[in-house]
């Protein structure tokens, strides 16, 4: 039985459907064992990137959680713009980092579902529980959080994996909302500057994985995980680079003219 003396649930706002994005740093626990200070720099770069996105797109809401962040938006367009801003900023940091020890990868998962923002709960719903009223602003509740968190593990480095809920359910809430169409959302599409960044990022991800294979044991980054992440990155970013003029589609050298 719900304790109405603790929380008057009759005063809770009506739930609404929203997109929920979960992004976090890859291999944070591994990096923490190597250097807390360096990892702190990586983590706050991620939060800075989404902080800039929040300034540019006020319609989104951000909930930092340790080395990751939940981002919500009612509109897929608002979320797309925010993702592009944050990913471009973080990607540039990765590209400019010197040496594998200064390169930190991130990825995300995206879902859709009913959302309850603690900040939207009126103070009177908590009675005299002042500390709870202060804390509520940091609370996000949604089944889409679970789906987004699970989806993130399927994403390529610097990619976003889209759960089925974000592809089908939005149209049931708002007929004009198109949602997302593919399991992999490519954040650079339709933007020449972002595409240029993504191409440079792809090269650096491949370079990073080449170095990681040589130093797998020292980095604590297993070869099977490196191979899996490299394969995902190839699929995700591979279309950015046109086929070499001297290569056939099958990858065999073309006959000399």
FENBEL-V543740 format. One record per backbone hydrogen bond with DSSP energy under -1.0 kcal/mol. CO is the residue of the C=O (numbers start at 1). NH is the residue of the N-H. Records with the same first field share a line. If there is no record, write none. Layout:
BEGIN
CO->NH / NH
END
This chain:
BEGIN
2->4
3->6 / 7
7->9
8->11
9->12
16->115
18->113
19->73
20->111
21->71
22->109
23->69
24->107
27->31
28->32
29->33
31->34 / 35
35->39
36->40
37->41
38->42
39->43
40->44
41->45
42->46
43->47
44->48
45->49
46->50
47->51
48->52
49->53
50->54
51->55
52->56
53->57
57->60
61->72
63->70
65->68
67->25
68->65
69->23
70->63
71->21
72->61
73->19
75->79
76->80
77->81
78->82
79->83
80->84
81->85
82->86
83->87
84->88
85->89
86->90
87->91
88->92
89->93
90->94
91->95
92->96
93->97
99->102
100->103
105->26
106->158
107->24
108->161
109->22
110->163
111->20
113->18
115->16
116->141
117->120
118->121
122->125
123->126
125->8
126->129
128->130
129->133
130->134
131->135
132->136
135->138
136->139
139->118
141->116
142->145
143->147
144->148
145->149
146->150
147->151
148->152
151->154
152->155
156->159
159->108
160->185
161->110
163->166
164->167 / 168
165->169
166->180
169->172
170->173 / 174
174->177
183->162
186->189
188->191
191->195
192->196
193->197
194->198
195->199
196->200
197->201
198->202
199->203
200->204
201->205
202->206
203->207
204->208
205->209
206->210
207->211
208->212
209->213
211->215
215->219
216->220 / 221
222->226
223->227
224->228
225->229
226->230
227->231
228->232
229->233
230->234
231->235
232->236
233->237
234->238
237->240
238->241
244->247
246->254
248->251
252->248
END
